[in-house]
Amino acid sequence: MRFYAIQVITCKEEEWLERIQHQVPDIKFHKIMKKMYIRKKGKARLDNSPVFPGYVFFEYDGDSLPLEIVYRLRHSKSFIRFLPNNEGPQPLNNRDSEIIRHFISFGSLIPPSLVRFDENQRIKVIEGPLQGIEGFIIKVNRRKRRAKVRLDIAESIILLDLAFEVMEAETAKAAPLGVYHDKR
């Protein structure tokens, strides 16, 4: 299977997917969602939002996309472009495909990652979607429980926020490993 990326109007991904899936039923589309902590009036709650706002990925098992599929996708309402360029749709390269597979492996809704901070306040990912992409973390906001990640997909730089849960270091008064602590 080869992965392709499409940019659509942001916040229209779901609407676009509902329309296009009936027109091209032999393609498997992926709109990757994440659980994020949203803070309102001093209270944090988990909410769902897209990992890649404005982007939809799909798999196609062929050497190149048939012209009929390209035409239907290009001429659909809310379509912007194929990545990396709109002239001749190309599959994502192996590195980009591995990033998409990594996120898809967590299902259609990515949970927060479990992290621990070491004595130097560096983040260490224990499990979750941030594991394996630690090198791409450019900023950590402990209060909002978010990590800003910089990815280069299909020759486009994409900044995204992913949620995390902090696992406290084990001390005499700390809870055993595996217990989540909610700091507010």
Stockholm file with secondary structure:
# STOCKHOLM 1.0

chainA/1-184         MRFYAIQVITCKEEEWLERIQHQVPDIKFHKIMKKMYIRKKGKARLDNSPVFPGYVFFEYDGDSLPLEIVYRLRHSKSFIRFLPNNEGPQPLNNRDSEIIRHFISFGSLIPPSLVRFDENQRIKVIEGPLQGIEGFIIKVNRRKRRAKVRLDIAESIILLDLAFEVMEAETAKAAPLGVYHDKR
#=GR chainA/1-184 SS CEEEEEEECTTCHHHHHHHHHHHCTTSEEECCEEEEEEEETTEEEEEEEESSTTEEEEEECSSSCCHHHHHHHHTSTTEEEEESCSSSCCCCCHHHHHHHHHHHTTCSEECCEEEEECTTCCEEEEESTTTTCGGGEEEEETTTTEEEEEEEETTEEEEEEEEEEECCCCCSSSCCTTCCCCCC
#=GC SS_cons         CEEEEEEECTTCHHHHHHHHHHHCTTSEEECCEEEEEEEETTEEEEEEEESSTTEEEEEECSSSCCHHHHHHHHTSTTEEEEESCSSSCCCCCHHHHHHHHHHHTTCSEECCEEEEECTTCCEEEEESTTTTCGGGEEEEETTTTEEEEEEEETTEEEEEEEEEEECCCCCSSSCCTTCCCCCC
//
